[in-house]
Amino acid sequence: MKTKHVLTASAILVVIGALLIASFSVWWRQSYGRIPFDRRLWAEGDAHTRGRMIADLRSVALTGMSESEVLNYLGDPDVISDRPAFGTLDYYYHYQPRLPITPFSESLLVEFDPVTRTVTRTVYGVD
């Protein structure tokens, strides 16, 4: 009889554990999972929202786009840095990595040729 109670209690604990893991998994995907890139959400979103889209954005070829195309696609940058010594005009778009435990944000660097005003390179994960 005692063995039956132990088996029943063990089965209940396994079911509860499985439900907790499933619930956490659903919550994680809804809160921190990847979402497709959306221009409006990117432009209006915070660093966390942008971080959820960054994987999808990496598939977009920004190199060669004009400054106006980038502004149309990504909206206004968080920081603009004109670096004549390096011969670049840089736009920084802040985003938060998908891990909730890090308080740090990173930036997408979009580097322009200052003469042609076209993207020469993009760098993800700039601190």
N, C-alpha and C positions, 0 to 999 in steps of 0.2 A: 504494500500500500504506500509506504514511504517513497519507494522508487517511482511509483506512478505520479506522485505529487511533485517530485523533483523533475521528472521529465516534462510534466505540464508547465511548471514554472520556467524551466529552461526554454521550452517552445515559446512561451509568452515573451520572454526576454529577447529571443531571437527575432520574433515578429516586431516587437517594439523597436529594436535596434535597426532592423531593415526599414521600418517606416521613418525613423529619424534620419537615416542616411539618404533615403529617397527624398524626403522633404528638404534636407540641406542641399541636395543636388539641384532640385528645382529652383530653390531660392538663389543659389549661386548663379545658375544660368540666367535667371531673370535680372539679377542685380549686377553681375559682372561678366556675363558671357558676351561673346562677339555679337555685334549687330551690323547690318549692312551700312555702308557709307550712305549718308543722306546729307545733301548740301545744306538744307535748312537746319537740320539738327546740329550739324557741325558748326555752322555760323552762330547759331543761338545757344548751343550747348556749353556746358561747363567742361572742365578738364577731364572729369570722369566719363562723361558721355563721349567725348572725343577719343578717349582711350579705348573705349569699347569698339570704335569704328576704325582704329588705326590699322589693323590687319587688312581690312578690306581696302583701305586707302592706298596701302603699299602696292597694290596691283595696278594702280593708275599711273600712267607715265606722265609726270609733270614736266620732265625735262623737255625743253623746246617750247613750252607754253609761254605766251607773252604775259607781261605783268597784269594786264587787264583780264586775261583768261584765268589766271590764278585767283585774282580778286573775285571774279565772278564765280569761280568754282569753290573756293574756300572761305570767302568773305575777308574782312579786314584782319590783318595779323595782330597778334597781341603786342609784338615789338617789331619795330623797323630799325635796322642798323645799316647805316651807309658806311662802308669801310673802304675808302679810296686807296689806302695803303695796300690793301689786298685786291683791289680792283673788283669789289663785289658790292652788291646791295642785297641785304639779307632780310628775309621775313621769318619771324618765329611764331609758330602756333603751338601753344602749350596744351599738353594732354597728360593724363594720369595713367600710369601703367594699370593693367587690369587687376593686379593684386590689391586687395583692400587694406592690407597691413602696412603698405608703404605710404608715408605722408608726402613723398617727393613727387614732383611732376617733371616731365621731360618735355622736350620741344621737337617739333618738326621744323627743321631749317630748310628754307627754300632760298637758294642762292641764285641771284640774277647777274647777268652781265650788265654793267652800268650803262653801256653804250646802246646795245640792242634791246635791253630790258626783257630778255628772254631767260628762262630758267636754265642754268648750267648744271646744277646738281641739287639733289635733295638728300638730307641726312635725317634719319629717325633716331631718337633717343639722345638728343643733345641735352646736357644738364644746364 
